[in-house]
Amino acid sequence: MPHLDLETLIKIVGYPGIFAIVFLESGVFFGFFLPGASMLFTGGLLASQGYFNPWVLIPLVTVAAILGDNAGYWFGNKVGIRLFLKPDSRFFRHEHVERAKRFYDKHGVRTVVLARFVPIVRTFVPIIAGVVKMDYRIFFSFNVIGALAWATGVTFLGYYLGEKVPFIQHYLTPIVIVIVIASLVPIFYDYVRGKSDF
């Protein structure tokens, strides 16, 4: 099977594929493995080269991120909670819900925003927010803020650098690596500061 890099993949899937990937990775539990920030940056970079219209791409990924988080929230709220209402099993214990609820009561707003920048975590945070019944108005407000910071911000950064920095596409791999490492900073920050309840 020939090697398919991220840039080629994005060109193939186009607007519908980008929307679907961002939507699924933002809150649908089986989408956790999909590319996130690296795809947004690469999409923005390709927009600077004329492959996409930035005035279409940036609003598109922002809406996909908002809708994906909302889908995750409602899945957790309507379906996910049922897993914890069954008699205790190895993975689904009611005490986990109580523990998560305490965490979201204390850190929920910050979690919804910062989780956008953490691979895998960003997929499950809205689902858990739904399970613990985080106030939906608060969730939605900070979901939008997180989507603007992440989807809009990272895509625009790719577009801006593509416009301003010559031959930046030749440095795409190290840039993607930096984005992934930077995405992990919130986890290490909480760990070092000892603020995580988990």
ZATILO-889975 format. One record per residue (C-alpha): residue in three letters; residue number from 1; x, y, z. Coordinates in nm, 4 decimals, m for minus. Layout:
BEGIN
<rec res="ALA" n="NUM" u="X" v="Y" w="Z"/>
...
END
This chain:
BEGIN
<rec res="MET" n="1" u="0.0000" v="0.0000" w="0.0000"/>
<rec res="PRO" n="2" u="0.1573" v="0.3332" w="m0.1002"/>
<rec res="HIS" n="3" u="0.2390" v="0.5901" w="0.1661"/>
<rec res="LEU" n="4" u="m0.0368" v="0.8469" w="0.2091"/>
<rec res="ASP" n="5" u="0.0793" v="1.1582" w="0.3907"/>
<rec res="LEU" n="6" u="m0.1519" v="1.4007" w="0.5664"/>
<rec res="GLU" n="7" u="m0.1242" v="1.6672" w="0.2969"/>
<rec res="THR" n="8" u="m0.2258" v="1.4222" w="0.0247"/>
<rec res="LEU" n="9" u="m0.5088" v="1.2832" w="0.2384"/>
<rec res="ILE" n="10" u="m0.6550" v="1.6311" w="0.2945"/>
<rec res="LYS" n="11" u="m0.6407" v="1.7076" w="m0.0766"/>
<rec res="ILE" n="12" u="m0.8258" v="1.3827" w="m0.1498"/>
<rec res="VAL" n="13" u="m1.1041" v="1.4161" w="0.1073"/>
<rec res="GLY" n="14" u="m1.1634" v="1.7880" w="0.0451"/>
<rec res="TYR" n="15" u="m1.4142" v="1.9974" w="0.2380"/>
<rec res="PRO" n="16" u="m1.6562" v="1.7113" w="0.3229"/>
<rec res="GLY" n="17" u="m1.3785" v="1.4899" w="0.4538"/>
<rec res="ILE" n="18" u="m1.2224" v="1.7673" w="0.6612"/>
<rec res="PHE" n="19" u="m1.5627" v="1.8501" w="0.8126"/>
<rec res="ALA" n="20" u="m1.6275" v="1.4840" w="0.8936"/>
<rec res="ILE" n="21" u="m1.2841" v="1.4284" w="1.0506"/>
<rec res="VAL" n="22" u="m1.3061" v="1.7383" w="1.2716"/>
<rec res="PHE" n="23" u="m1.6633" v="1.6501" w="1.3724"/>
<rec res="LEU" n="24" u="m1.5794" v="1.2898" w="1.4617"/>
<rec res="GLU" n="25" u="m1.2561" v="1.3717" w="1.6421"/>
<rec res="SER" n="26" u="m1.4256" v="1.6433" w="1.8462"/>
<rec res="GLY" n="27" u="m1.6753" v="1.4265" w="2.0297"/>
<rec res="VAL" n="28" u="m1.7591" v="1.0902" w="1.8719"/>
<rec res="PHE" n="29" u="m1.5836" v="0.8247" w="2.0792"/>
<rec res="PHE" n="30" u="m1.4529" v="0.6166" w="1.7871"/>
<rec res="GLY" n="31" u="m1.2989" v="0.9272" w="1.6257"/>
<rec res="PHE" n="32" u="m1.0253" v="0.9676" w="1.8867"/>
<rec res="PHE" n="33" u="m0.7539" v="0.8299" w="1.6549"/>
<rec res="LEU" n="34" u="m0.8157" v="1.0808" w="1.3742"/>
<rec res="PRO" n="35" u="m0.5725" v="1.3671" w="1.3065"/>
<rec res="GLY" n="36" u="m0.6724" v="1.6894" w="1.4772"/>
<rec res="ALA" n="37" u="m0.4593" v="1.9997" w="1.5105"/>
<rec res="SER" n="38" u="m0.2074" v="1.8741" w="1.2557"/>
<rec res="MET" n="39" u="m0.4862" v="1.8388" w="0.9985"/>
<rec res="LEU" n="40" u="m0.6196" v="2.1867" w="1.0749"/>
<rec res="PHE" n="41" u="m0.2750" v="2.3414" w="1.0346"/>
<rec res="THR" n="42" u="m0.2101" v="2.1515" w="0.7131"/>
<rec res="GLY" n="43" u="m0.5526" v="2.2487" w="0.5783"/>
<rec res="GLY" n="44" u="m0.4752" v="2.6138" w="0.6502"/>
<rec res="LEU" n="45" u="m0.1388" v="2.5792" w="0.4805"/>
<rec res="LEU" n="46" u="m0.3022" v="2.4270" w="0.1729"/>
<rec res="ALA" n="47" u="m0.5542" v="2.7132" w="0.1713"/>
<rec res="SER" n="48" u="m0.2629" v="2.9575" w="0.1464"/>
<rec res="GLN" n="49" u="m0.1513" v="2.7673" w="m0.1646"/>
<rec res="GLY" n="50" u="m0.4933" v="2.7905" w="m0.3279"/>
<rec res="TYR" n="51" u="m0.6194" v="2.4365" w="m0.2641"/>
<rec res="PHE" n="52" u="m0.8983" v="2.5642" w="m0.0374"/>
<rec res="ASN" n="53" u="m1.0813" v="2.8915" w="0.0118"/>
<rec res="PRO" n="54" u="m0.9935" v="3.0100" w="0.3655"/>
<rec res="TRP" n="55" u="m1.3282" v="3.1928" w="0.3916"/>
<rec res="VAL" n="56" u="m1.4977" v="2.8543" w="0.3479"/>
<rec res="LEU" n="57" u="m1.2482" v="2.6298" w="0.5260"/>
<rec res="ILE" n="58" u="m1.2113" v="2.8203" w="0.8535"/>
<rec res="PRO" n="59" u="m1.5860" v="2.8607" w="0.9255"/>
<rec res="LEU" n="60" u="m1.6379" v="2.4992" w="0.8146"/>
<rec res="VAL" n="61" u="m1.3889" v="2.3497" w="1.0624"/>
<rec res="THR" n="62" u="m1.5132" v="2.5785" w="1.3396"/>
<rec res="VAL" n="63" u="m1.8747" v="2.4660" w="1.2921"/>
<rec res="ALA" n="64" u="m1.7601" v="2.1011" w="1.2709"/>
<rec res="ALA" n="65" u="m1.5729" v="2.1364" w="1.6012"/>
<rec res="ILE" n="66" u="m1.8727" v="2.2948" w="1.7750"/>
<rec res="LEU" n="67" u="m2.1170" v="2.0343" w="1.6427"/>
<rec res="GLY" n="68" u="m1.8810" v="1.7473" w="1.7229"/>
<rec res="ASP" n="69" u="m1.8494" v="1.8545" w="2.0865"/>
<rec res="ASN" n="70" u="m2.2265" v="1.8925" w="2.1082"/>
<rec res="ALA" n="71" u="m2.2781" v="1.5444" w="1.9668"/>
<rec res="GLY" n="72" u="m2.0385" v="1.4097" w="2.2297"/>
<rec res="TYR" n="73" u="m2.2189" v="1.5941" w="2.5082"/>
<rec res="TRP" n="74" u="m2.5619" v="1.4636" w="2.4098"/>
<rec res="PHE" n="75" u="m2.4293" v="1.1111" w="2.3602"/>
<rec res="GLY" n="76" u="m2.2872" v="1.1162" w="2.7118"/>
<rec res="ASN" n="77" u="m2.6022" v="1.2738" w="2.8511"/>
<rec res="LYS" n="78" u="m2.8508" v="1.0366" w="2.6875"/>
<rec res="VAL" n="79" u="m2.6567" v="0.7154" w="2.6284"/>
<rec res="GLY" n="80" u="m2.3283" v="0.7204" w="2.8195"/>
<rec res="ILE" n="81" u="m2.4887" v="0.7660" w="3.1592"/>
<rec res="ARG" n="82" u="m2.6761" v="0.4358" w="3.1153"/>
<rec res="LEU" n="83" u="m2.3454" v="0.2487" w="3.1254"/>
<rec res="PHE" n="84" u="m2.2896" v="0.3803" w="3.4764"/>
<rec res="LEU" n="85" u="m2.6421" v="0.3055" w="3.5957"/>
<rec res="LYS" n="86" u="m2.5899" v="m0.0688" w="3.5524"/>
<rec res="PRO" n="87" u="m2.4518" v="m0.2750" w="3.8396"/>
<rec res="ASP" n="88" u="m2.0824" v="m0.2088" w="3.8887"/>
<rec res="SER" n="89" u="m1.8512" v="m0.3652" w="3.6366"/>
<rec res="ARG" n="90" u="m1.4764" v="m0.3382" w="3.6016"/>
<rec res="PHE" n="91" u="m1.4878" v="m0.0167" w="3.3958"/>
<rec res="PHE" n="92" u="m1.8255" v="0.1445" w="3.4608"/>
<rec res="ARG" n="93" u="m1.8584" v="0.2224" w="3.8284"/>
<rec res="HIS" n="94" u="m2.0915" v="0.4821" w="3.9720"/>
<rec res="GLU" n="95" u="m1.8055" v="0.6174" w="4.1848"/>
<rec res="HIS" n="96" u="m1.6276" v="0.7133" w="3.8617"/>
<rec res="VAL" n="97" u="m1.9217" v="0.9338" w="3.7698"/>
<rec res="GLU" n="98" u="m1.9163" v="1.1003" w="4.1102"/>
<rec res="ARG" n="99" u="m1.5436" v="1.1556" w="4.0836"/>
<rec res="ALA" n="100" u="m1.5767" v="1.3003" w="3.7337"/>
<rec res="LYS" n="101" u="m1.8627" v="1.5244" w="3.8482"/>
<rec res="ARG" n="102" u="m1.6486" v="1.6697" w="4.1270"/>
<rec res="PHE" n="103" u="m1.3720" v="1.7339" w="3.8757"/>
<rec res="TYR" n="104" u="m1.6066" v="1.9040" w="3.6277"/>
<rec res="ASP" n="105" u="m1.7650" v="2.1134" w="3.9031"/>
<rec res="LYS" n="106" u="m1.4192" v="2.2435" w="3.9863"/>
<rec res="HIS" n="107" u="m1.2395" v="2.2483" w="3.6492"/>
<rec res="GLY" n="108" u="m1.5143" v="2.1960" w="3.3898"/>
<rec res="VAL" n="109" u="m1.4935" v="2.5330" w="3.2151"/>
<rec res="ARG" n="110" u="m1.1162" v="2.5205" w="3.1791"/>
<rec res="THR" n="111" u="m1.1292" v="2.1539" w="3.0803"/>
<rec res="VAL" n="112" u="m1.3751" v="2.2102" w="2.7935"/>
<rec res="VAL" n="113" u="m1.1488" v="2.4804" w="2.6457"/>
<rec res="LEU" n="114" u="m0.8031" v="2.3313" w="2.7084"/>
<rec res="ALA" n="115" u="m0.9026" v="1.9771" w="2.6101"/>
<rec res="ARG" n="116" u="m0.9358" v="2.1035" w="2.2530"/>
<rec res="PHE" n="117" u="m0.5577" v="2.1148" w="2.2367"/>
<rec res="VAL" n="118" u="m0.4929" v="1.7670" w="2.3781"/>
<rec res="PRO" n="119" u="m0.5102" v="1.4686" w="2.1394"/>
<rec res="ILE" n="120" u="m0.7522" v="1.1894" w="2.2378"/>
<rec res="VAL" n="121" u="m0.8635" v="1.3823" w="2.5481"/>
<rec res="ARG" n="122" u="m1.0565" v="1.6312" w="2.3329"/>
<rec res="THR" n="123" u="m1.2732" v="1.3461" w="2.2020"/>
<rec res="PHE" n="124" u="m1.3843" v="1.2236" w="2.5437"/>
<rec res="VAL" n="125" u="m1.4179" v="1.5465" w="2.7456"/>
<rec res="PRO" n="126" u="m1.7557" v="1.6464" w="2.5942"/>
<rec res="ILE" n="127" u="m1.8875" v="1.2913" w="2.6391"/>
<rec res="ILE" n="128" u="m1.7953" v="1.2932" w="3.0075"/>
<rec res="ALA" n="129" u="m1.9409" v="1.6438" w="3.0415"/>
<rec res="GLY" n="130" u="m2.2704" v="1.4966" w="2.9214"/>
<rec res="VAL" n="131" u="m2.2463" v="1.1970" w="3.1543"/>
<rec res="VAL" n="132" u="m2.1980" v="1.4200" w="3.4613"/>
<rec res="LYS" n="133" u="m2.4702" v="1.6569" w="3.3311"/>
<rec res="MET" n="134" u="m2.2556" v="1.9699" w="3.3197"/>
<rec res="ASP" n="135" u="m2.4824" v="2.2727" w="3.2730"/>
<rec res="TYR" n="136" u="m2.5439" v="2.2769" w="2.8974"/>
<rec res="ARG" n="137" u="m2.5424" v="2.6546" w="2.8589"/>
<rec res="ILE" n="138" u="m2.2024" v="2.6759" w="3.0256"/>
<rec res="PHE" n="139" u="m2.0756" v="2.3798" w="2.8244"/>
<rec res="PHE" n="140" u="m2.1964" v="2.5273" w="2.4963"/>
<rec res="SER" n="141" u="m2.0480" v="2.8703" w="2.5649"/>
<rec res="PHE" n="142" u="m1.7031" v="2.7345" w="2.6389"/>
<rec res="ASN" n="143" u="m1.7356" v="2.4761" w="2.3639"/>
<rec res="VAL" n="144" u="m1.7646" v="2.7679" w="2.1204"/>
<rec res="ILE" n="145" u="m1.4694" v="2.9484" w="2.2804"/>
<rec res="GLY" n="146" u="m1.2597" v="2.6317" w="2.2574"/>
<rec res="ALA" n="147" u="m1.3593" v="2.5761" w="1.8951"/>
<rec res="LEU" n="148" u="m1.2634" v="2.9325" w="1.8040"/>
<rec res="ALA" n="149" u="m0.9266" v="2.8988" w="1.9783"/>
<rec res="TRP" n="150" u="m0.8511" v="2.5551" w="1.8343"/>
<rec res="ALA" n="151" u="m1.0228" v="2.5044" w="1.4985"/>
<rec res="THR" n="152" u="m1.0231" v="2.8683" w="1.3898"/>
<rec res="GLY" n="153" u="m0.6888" v="2.9530" w="1.5486"/>
<rec res="VAL" n="154" u="m0.4818" v="2.6577" w="1.4301"/>
<rec res="THR" n="155" u="m0.6259" v="2.6673" w="1.0763"/>
<rec res="PHE" n="156" u="m0.5640" v="3.0421" w="1.0510"/>
<rec res="LEU" n="157" u="m0.2092" v="2.9933" w="1.1814"/>
<rec res="GLY" n="158" u="m0.1419" v="2.7450" w="0.9003"/>
<rec res="TYR" n="159" u="m0.2883" v="2.9858" w="0.6466"/>
<rec res="TYR" n="160" u="m0.0977" v="3.2868" w="0.7830"/>
<rec res="LEU" n="161" u="0.2385" v="3.1118" w="0.7952"/>
<rec res="GLY" n="162" u="0.1767" v="2.9677" w="0.4494"/>
<rec res="GLU" n="163" u="0.1270" v="3.3236" w="0.3234"/>
<rec res="LYS" n="164" u="0.4217" v="3.4786" w="0.5074"/>
<rec res="VAL" n="165" u="0.6923" v="3.2102" w="0.5268"/>
<rec res="PRO" n="166" u="0.8415" v="3.0933" w="0.1949"/>
<rec res="PHE" n="167" u="0.8668" v="2.7166" w="0.1403"/>
<rec res="ILE" n="168" u="0.7064" v="2.6427" w="0.4782"/>
<rec res="GLN" n="169" u="0.5575" v="2.3261" w="0.3282"/>
<rec res="HIS" n="170" u="0.9083" v="2.1764" w="0.3335"/>
<rec res="TYR" n="171" u="0.9015" v="2.1993" w="0.7132"/>
<rec res="LEU" n="172" u="0.5562" v="2.0524" w="0.7587"/>
<rec res="THR" n="173" u="0.6671" v="1.7374" w="0.9439"/>
<rec res="PRO" n="174" u="0.8638" v="1.9173" w="1.2188"/>
<rec res="ILE" n="175" u="0.5826" v="2.1742" w="1.2506"/>
<rec res="VAL" n="176" u="0.3261" v="1.8970" w="1.2986"/>
<rec res="ILE" n="177" u="0.5513" v="1.7377" w="1.5632"/>
<rec res="VAL" n="178" u="0.5745" v="2.0713" w="1.7458"/>
<rec res="ILE" n="179" u="0.1943" v="2.1081" w="1.7329"/>
<rec res="VAL" n="180" u="0.1452" v="1.7614" w="1.8822"/>
<rec res="ILE" n="181" u="0.3989" v="1.8310" w="2.1599"/>
<rec res="ALA" n="182" u="0.2409" v="2.1700" w="2.2310"/>
<rec res="SER" n="183" u="m0.0988" v="1.9996" w="2.2501"/>
<rec res="LEU" n="184" u="0.0290" v="1.7848" w="2.5354"/>
<rec res="VAL" n="185" u="0.1485" v="2.0840" w="2.7419"/>
<rec res="PRO" n="186" u="m0.1836" v="2.1272" w="2.9328"/>
<rec res="ILE" n="187" u="m0.1637" v="1.7676" w="3.0607"/>
<rec res="PHE" n="188" u="0.1917" v="1.8083" w="3.1864"/>
<rec res="TYR" n="189" u="0.1091" v="2.1501" w="3.3302"/>
<rec res="ASP" n="190" u="m0.1737" v="2.0052" w="3.5388"/>
<rec res="TYR" n="191" u="0.0423" v="1.7102" w="3.6404"/>
<rec res="VAL" n="192" u="0.3295" v="1.9290" w="3.7583"/>
<rec res="ARG" n="193" u="0.0990" v="2.1700" w="3.9386"/>
<rec res="GLY" n="194" u="m0.0790" v="1.8775" w="4.1011"/>
<rec res="LYS" n="195" u="m0.4222" v="2.0070" w="4.0034"/>
<rec res="SER" n="196" u="m0.5564" v="1.6939" w="3.8386"/>
<rec res="ASP" n="197" u="m0.8119" v="1.5059" w="4.0430"/>
<rec res="PHE" n="198" u="m0.7460" v="1.1816" w="3.8574"/>
END
